[in-house]
Amino acid sequence: MATSISHDRLREMASPWLLASQDSRPLRIHRDTTEFFSVEYGDVVDLGGIPYLIRNNAKEGRFGLDDEVKHWVKLAIDLRDGSRKVIKLVFHEKFKAHIGGIEFECFRSPRKEARILDLVAGKKNFMHGYWEKDEKQNVVRVLDFIYGPPLSNYIQNLKLDHQTYFFDQFPNILDQFIECICGIQFLHNHGEKHGDIRRDHILIDRENGHYRWIDFDFNYRHRENIFGYDLFGLGNVLVFLAGMGDVLLQDLSLKDHPALNALNEEDLNIVFHNRVVNLKKIYPYIPHALNQILLHFSKGANRFYETTGQLLDDLRDFRNG
């Protein structure tokens, strides 16, 4: 571990970003990040001699939780060069998820995310960064900030009717998503899982247009297919992309959509029972081959994808058909 920087030198390095009111108070320096609530705006986290000035806490960005603060995830500035970083401190969380009658015990694993950061270094469809242990051996991850919106926001902000979107925008979006699935296949081939595949966990990098996976710290225990939870996540994203957003029963009912009478339980998402997966009943121009892929993630599915390779084969056959 490198030699820690002196307090006076850290204050000098941080001064361009400190408010006048902060300049007069002692600079708080953290080399033990165990109590992440105590790491606050204007503090410095010193990781092995590399100083990071803490700015704000990150916020949750899905399902109406935009204002929910993630106190263990800090936005920061690398005081060596002024670059923006995301610092993830150790936070343990557990919950159970059920998919198609299969129970998954999910939990946060900083060590797993650290392993994956090492594994995907330099690969274009992933976030990049490194990890370091603080003085108390907490595995802290330091991530390069990605400038660009979540894929979910991009899709939901399009001002297009679905048919125009599907024929003009969706083919390129699907090709980019297929590359993302290849990234997940790479993880699976190395015995790793993403663990929290969601449409807002793909960012569109403004610098190069690449779709990049973020947040690898969720892990899960499984009784059947080791990669099943990831595969259902990929399916949910695919249905979202094909539908230019979620097609919800409530919205169809409010619009008195003519397809309502044709829908049944088997047409709905196996996890989110208010979402339609059988999109061809809503948008008849969706090709049969694509719709058959989507139906693998419906309540009426009689078989599921067991590997990313199976899903990729079907998507490539569709794109080449």
LOVEX-826425 format. One line per field, with one value per residue (C-alpha): y, x, z; residue in three letters. Coordinates in nm, 3 decimals. Last residue first. Example, Ala and Ser with C-alpha at 12.3 -4.5 7.8 and 13.67 -1.06 7.14 Angstrom:
REM LOVEX-826425
v	-0.106 | -0.450
u	1.367 | 1.230
w	0.714 | 0.780
aa	SER | ALA
This chain:
REM LOVEX-826425
v	-1.412 | -1.281 | -1.076 | -1.357 | -1.622 | -1.392 | -1.356 | -1.732 | -1.812 | -1.541 | -1.682 | -2.032 | -1.900 | -1.708 | -2.043 | -2.227 | -2.051 | -2.147 | -2.412 | -2.444 | -2.068 | -1.959 | -1.723 | -1.539 | -1.513 | -1.771 | -1.581 | -1.307 | -1.544 | -1.654 | -1.287 | -1.237 | -1.525 | -1.420 | -1.076 | -0.773 | -0.625 | -0.731 | -0.483 | -0.557 | -0.929 | -0.948 | -0.820 | -1.149 | -1.026 | -0.804 | -0.659 | -0.667 | -1.008 | -0.896 | -1.222 | -1.459 | -1.166 | -1.197 | -1.371 | -1.695 | -1.510 | -1.415 | -1.140 | -1.140 | -0.924 | -0.663 | -0.640 | -0.376 | -0.124 | 0.049 | 0.317 | 0.297 | -0.083 | -0.093 | 0.133 | -0.089 | -0.404 | -0.260 | -0.264 | -0.175 | 0.044 | 0.064 | -0.280 | -0.456 | -0.282 | -0.368 | -0.729 | -0.754 | -0.602 | -0.852 | -1.137 | -1.032 | -1.028 | -1.374 | -1.493 | -1.336 | -1.514 | -1.847 | -1.840 | -2.105 | -2.311 | -2.503 | -2.444 | -2.096 | -1.860 | -1.506 | -1.229 | -0.856 | -0.648 | -0.622 | -0.267 | -0.135 | -0.283 | -0.063 | 0.011 | 0.174 | 0.505 | 0.625 | 0.929 | 0.941 | 0.597 | 0.448 | 0.303 | -0.044 | -0.104 | 0.095 | -0.188 | -0.435 | -0.727 | -0.757 | -1.065 | -1.013 | -1.374 | -1.531 | -1.877 | -1.750 | -1.857 | -1.687 | -1.356 | -1.379 | -1.471 | -1.152 | -0.955 | -1.138 | -1.027 | -0.668 | -0.721 | -0.847 | -0.527 | -0.318 | -0.518 | -0.478 | -0.101 | -0.094 | -0.293 | -0.100 | 0.247 | 0.267 | -0.035 | -0.064 | 0.306 | 0.399 | 0.129 | 0.230 | 0.596 | 0.820 | 1.083 | 0.885 | 0.972 | 0.626 | 0.456 | 0.682 | 0.666 | 0.284 | 0.272 | 0.464 | 0.801 | 0.901 | 1.005 | 0.701 | 0.779 | 0.551 | 0.326 | 0.294 | -0.018 | -0.046 | -0.393 | -0.328 | -0.451 | -0.220 | 0.017 | 0.032 | -0.243 | -0.138 | -0.201 | -0.094 | 0.065 | -0.003 | -0.025 | -0.296 | -0.331 | -0.209 | -0.466 | -0.296 | -0.455 | -0.713 | -0.974 | -0.734 | -0.551 | -0.891 | -0.995 | -0.665 | -0.707 | -1.054 | -0.917 | -0.645 | -0.912 | -0.793 | -1.061 | -1.257 | -1.581 | -1.713 | -1.909 | -2.088 | -2.096 | -1.917 | -1.648 | -1.578 | -1.331 | -1.331 | -1.046 | -0.971 | -0.656 | -0.593 | -0.254 | -0.203 | 0.127 | 0.199 | 0.499 | 0.655 | 0.868 | 1.203 | 1.312 | 1.602 | 1.468 | 1.361 | 1.469 | 1.194 | 1.352 | 1.172 | 1.047 | 0.815 | 0.485 | 0.355 | 0.620 | 0.512 | 0.789 | 0.715 | 1.012 | 0.826 | 0.540 | 0.545 | 0.212 | 0.284 | 0.526 | 0.494 | 0.789 | 0.841 | 1.027 | 1.360 | 1.511 | 1.312 | 1.416 | 1.111 | 1.070 | 0.789 | 0.696 | 0.344 | 0.464 | 0.806 | 0.911 | 1.287 | 1.469 | 1.758 | 1.584 | 1.301 | 0.970 | 0.915 | 0.712 | 0.476 | 0.352 | 0.090 | 0.342 | 0.335 | 0.561 | 0.860 | 1.217 | 1.505 | 1.844 | 2.080 | 2.381 | 2.711 | 2.600 | 2.448 | 2.785 | 2.907 | 2.608 | 2.335 | 2.217 | 2.407 | 2.343 | 1.965 | 1.936 | 2.191 | 2.025 | 1.690 | 1.834 | 1.975 | 1.645 | 1.447 | 1.186 | 0.819 | 0.603 | 0.342 | 0.000
u	-3.351 | -3.014 | -3.155 | -3.391 | -3.118 | -2.897 | -3.164 | -3.221 | -2.851 | -2.800 | -3.075 | -2.929 | -2.578 | -2.698 | -2.775 | -3.077 | -3.345 | -3.687 | -3.935 | -4.313 | -4.362 | -4.718 | -4.617 | -4.400 | -4.021 | -3.976 | -4.257 | -4.013 | -3.817 | -4.138 | -4.224 | -3.897 | -3.964 | -4.328 | -4.224 | -4.377 | -4.626 | -4.925 | -4.834 | -5.052 | -5.109 | -4.755 | -4.632 | -4.687 | -4.487 | -4.751 | -4.663 | -4.900 | -4.776 | -4.421 | -4.229 | -4.353 | -4.451 | -4.799 | -4.932 | -5.012 | -5.258 | -5.478 | -5.493 | -5.741 | -6.002 | -5.741 | -5.623 | -5.888 | -5.726 | -5.972 | -5.706 | -5.730 | -5.735 | -5.424 | -5.247 | -5.347 | -5.239 | -4.892 | -4.676 | -4.336 | -4.121 | -4.049 | -4.217 | -3.916 | -3.682 | -3.889 | -3.928 | -3.549 | -3.485 | -3.717 | -3.555 | -3.205 | -3.320 | -3.470 | -3.135 | -2.943 | -3.162 | -3.120 | -2.738 | -2.668 | -2.962 | -3.114 | -3.087 | -2.942 | -2.762 | -2.741 | -2.491 | -2.541 | -2.224 | -2.207 | -2.336 | -2.291 | -2.322 | -2.216 | -2.389 | -2.129 | -2.213 | -1.851 | -1.823 | -2.189 | -2.168 | -2.518 | -2.565 | -2.704 | -2.807 | -3.126 | -3.272 | -3.204 | -2.967 | -2.884 | -2.667 | -2.403 | -2.296 | -1.948 | -1.820 | -1.584 | -1.812 | -2.093 | -1.909 | -1.836 | -2.201 | -2.296 | -2.079 | -2.232 | -2.569 | -2.445 | -2.341 | -2.696 | -2.818 | -2.627 | -2.778 | -3.122 | -3.080 | -2.977 | -3.285 | -3.513 | -3.469 | -3.633 | -3.867 | -3.973 | -3.956 | -4.180 | -4.428 | -4.418 | -4.499 | -4.203 | -4.099 | -3.816 | -3.773 | -3.873 | -3.609 | -3.325 | -3.433 | -3.430 | -3.088 | -2.948 | -2.810 | -2.452 | -2.123 | -1.972 | -1.775 | -1.476 | -1.533 | -1.352 | -1.454 | -1.384 | -1.323 | -1.317 | -0.987 | -1.006 | -0.737 | -0.909 | -0.890 | -0.866 | -1.071 | -1.041 | -1.252 | -1.438 | -1.805 | -1.878 | -1.960 | -1.622 | -1.397 | -1.081 | -1.096 | -1.375 | -1.214 | -1.059 | -1.388 | -1.558 | -1.343 | -1.411 | -1.784 | -1.765 | -1.566 | -1.826 | -2.097 | -2.454 | -2.717 | -2.984 | -3.149 | -3.323 | -3.649 | -3.777 | -4.155 | -4.127 | -3.910 | -3.903 | -3.668 | -3.532 | -3.348 | -3.009 | -2.801 | -2.441 | -2.283 | -1.912 | -1.831 | -1.883 | -1.691 | -1.805 | -1.539 | -1.506 | -1.162 | -0.982 | -0.632 | -0.472 | -0.767 | -0.988 | -1.330 | -1.621 | -1.977 | -2.042 | -2.230 | -2.283 | -2.548 | -2.769 | -3.029 | -3.384 | -3.496 | -3.534 | -3.725 | -4.020 | -3.934 | -3.568 | -3.283 | -3.158 | -2.947 | -2.573 | -2.440 | -2.275 | -1.926 | -1.647 | -1.291 | -1.083 | -0.718 | -0.490 | -0.241 | -0.371 | -0.727 | -0.767 | -1.132 | -1.161 | -1.456 | -1.636 | -1.974 | -1.990 | -1.838 | -2.010 | -2.291 | -2.025 | -1.927 | -1.673 | -1.484 | -1.152 | -0.895 | -1.124 | -0.995 | -1.197 | -1.063 | -1.074 | -1.301 | -1.204 | -1.204 | -1.548 | -1.725 | -1.530 | -1.653 | -1.404 | -1.341 | -1.018 | -0.904 | -0.889 | -0.521 | -0.408 | -0.619 | -0.466 | -0.114 | -0.183 | -0.329 | -0.029 | -0.064 | -0.074 | 0.222 | 0.134 | 0.000
w	-4.134 | -4.021 | -3.731 | -3.629 | -3.650 | -3.446 | -3.178 | -3.164 | -3.136 | -2.874 | -2.652 | -2.673 | -2.607 | -2.302 | -2.147 | -2.004 | -2.202 | -2.072 | -2.175 | -2.161 | -2.156 | -2.074 | -1.795 | -2.045 | -2.070 | -2.349 | -2.521 | -2.617 | -2.841 | -3.013 | -3.068 | -3.252 | -3.491 | -3.543 | -3.663 | -3.484 | -3.735 | -3.520 | -3.240 | -2.937 | -2.993 | -3.131 | -2.796 | -2.615 | -2.316 | -2.156 | -1.817 | -1.517 | -1.400 | -1.343 | -1.294 | -1.567 | -1.787 | -1.935 | -2.245 | -2.059 | -1.838 | -2.133 | -2.392 | -2.682 | -2.508 | -2.426 | -2.788 | -2.871 | -2.636 | -2.405 | -2.363 | -1.983 | -2.007 | -2.222 | -1.973 | -1.680 | -1.861 | -1.904 | -2.217 | -2.072 | -2.292 | -2.662 | -2.680 | -2.833 | -2.590 | -2.282 | -2.398 | -2.439 | -2.097 | -1.929 | -2.117 | -2.012 | -1.650 | -1.688 | -1.818 | -1.530 | -1.274 | -1.454 | -1.468 | -1.203 | -1.329 | -1.039 | -0.665 | -0.675 | -0.444 | -0.568 | -0.627 | -0.652 | -0.682 | -1.061 | -1.102 | -1.458 | -1.808 | -2.098 | -2.429 | -2.653 | -2.821 | -2.823 | -2.595 | -2.496 | -2.331 | -2.328 | -1.979 | -1.918 | -1.557 | -1.617 | -1.828 | -1.549 | -1.493 | -1.124 | -1.069 | -1.337 | -1.301 | -1.300 | -1.397 | -1.665 | -1.949 | -1.760 | -1.760 | -2.133 | -2.196 | -2.012 | -2.253 | -2.549 | -2.411 | -2.427 | -2.790 | -2.858 | -2.696 | -2.949 | -3.233 | -3.076 | -3.054 | -3.420 | -3.527 | -3.283 | -3.427 | -3.770 | -3.792 | -3.430 | -3.355 | -3.649 | -3.547 | -3.181 | -3.233 | -3.174 | -2.922 | -2.764 | -2.395 | -2.270 | -2.481 | -2.371 | -2.008 | -2.010 | -2.178 | -1.884 | -1.987 | -2.069 | -1.918 | -1.750 | -1.434 | -1.389 | -1.090 | -0.758 | -0.565 | -0.193 | -0.047 | 0.329 | 0.478 | 0.781 | 0.648 | 0.309 | 0.051 | -0.312 | -0.621 | -0.982 | -1.250 | -1.569 | -1.663 | -1.915 | -2.285 | -2.413 | -2.248 | -2.116 | -1.770 | -1.772 | -1.544 | -1.292 | -1.251 | -1.226 | -0.931 | -0.752 | -0.806 | -0.649 | -0.355 | -0.293 | -0.261 | -0.218 | -0.159 | -0.346 | -0.238 | -0.549 | -0.536 | -0.847 | -0.903 | -1.235 | -1.083 | -0.710 | -0.545 | -0.190 | -0.020 | 0.134 | 0.184 | 0.286 | 0.218 | 0.155 | -0.013 | -0.381 | -0.513 | -0.841 | -1.006 | -1.180 | -1.303 | -1.134 | -1.205 | -0.876 | -0.665 | -0.808 | -0.765 | -0.604 | -0.634 | -0.342 | -0.323 | 0.033 | 0.107 | -0.181 | -0.163 | -0.271 | -0.481 | -0.811 | -0.648 | -0.888 | -1.048 | -1.114 | -1.057 | -0.701 | -0.598 | -0.564 | -0.262 | -0.331 | -0.345 | -0.184 | -0.263 | -0.354 | -0.252 | -0.372 | -0.097 | -0.048 | -0.056 | 0.107 | 0.120 | 0.151 | 0.305 | 0.135 | 0.124 | 0.376 | 0.481 | 0.817 | 0.661 | 0.523 | 0.868 | 0.749 | 0.534 | 0.727 | 0.561 | 0.589 | 0.594 | 0.737 | 0.634 | 0.928 | 0.877 | 0.717 | 0.356 | 0.393 | 0.415 | 0.113 | -0.085 | -0.166 | -0.523 | -0.597 | -0.235 | -0.261 | -0.361 | -0.101 | 0.166 | 0.077 | 0.098 | 0.444 | 0.568 | 0.447 | 0.174 | 0.268 | 0.167 | -0.094 | 0.000
aa	GLY | ASN | ARG | PHE | ASP | ARG | LEU | ASP | ASP | LEU | LEU | GLN | GLY | THR | THR | GLU | TYR | PHE | ARG | ASN | ALA | GLY | LYS | SER | PHE | HIS | LEU | LEU | ILE | GLN | ASN | LEU | ALA | HIS | PRO | ILE | TYR | PRO | TYR | ILE | LYS | LYS | LEU | ASN | VAL | VAL | ARG | ASN | HIS | PHE | VAL | ILE | ASN | LEU | ASP | GLU | GLU | ASN | LEU | ALA | ASN | LEU | ALA | PRO | HIS | ASP | LYS | LEU | SER | LEU | ASP | GLN | LEU | LEU | VAL | ASP | GLY | MET | GLY | ALA | LEU | PHE | VAL | LEU | VAL | ASN | GLY | LEU | GLY | PHE | LEU | ASP | TYR | GLY | PHE | ILE | ASN | GLU | ARG | HIS | ARG | TYR | ASN | PHE | ASP | PHE | ASP | ILE | TRP | ARG | TYR | HIS | GLY | ASN | GLU | ARG | ASP | ILE | LEU | ILE | HIS | ASP | ARG | ARG | ILE | ASP | GLY | HIS | LYS | GLU | GLY | HIS | ASN | HIS | LEU | PHE | GLN | ILE | GLY | CYS | ILE | CYS | GLU | ILE | PHE | GLN | ASP | LEU | ILE | ASN | PRO | PHE | GLN | ASP | PHE | PHE | TYR | THR | GLN | HIS | ASP | LEU | LYS | LEU | ASN | GLN | ILE | TYR | ASN | SER | LEU | PRO | PRO | GLY | TYR | ILE | PHE | ASP | LEU | VAL | ARG | VAL | VAL | ASN | GLN | LYS | GLU | ASP | LYS | GLU | TRP | TYR | GLY | HIS | MET | PHE | ASN | LYS | LYS | GLY | ALA | VAL | LEU | ASP | LEU | ILE | ARG | ALA | GLU | LYS | ARG | PRO | SER | ARG | PHE | CYS | GLU | PHE | GLU | ILE | GLY | GLY | ILE | HIS | ALA | LYS | PHE | LYS | GLU | HIS | PHE | VAL | LEU | LYS | ILE | VAL | LYS | ARG | SER | GLY | ASP | ARG | LEU | ASP | ILE | ALA | LEU | LYS | VAL | TRP | HIS | LYS | VAL | GLU | ASP | ASP | LEU | GLY | PHE | ARG | GLY | GLU | LYS | ALA | ASN | ASN | ARG | ILE | LEU | TYR | PRO | ILE | GLY | GLY | LEU | ASP | VAL | VAL | ASP | GLY | TYR | GLU | VAL | SER | PHE | PHE | GLU | THR | THR | ASP | ARG | HIS | ILE | ARG | LEU | PRO | ARG | SER | ASP | GLN | SER | ALA | LEU | LEU | TRP | PRO | SER | ALA | MET | GLU | ARG | LEU | ARG | ASP | HIS | SER | ILE | SER | THR | ALA | MET
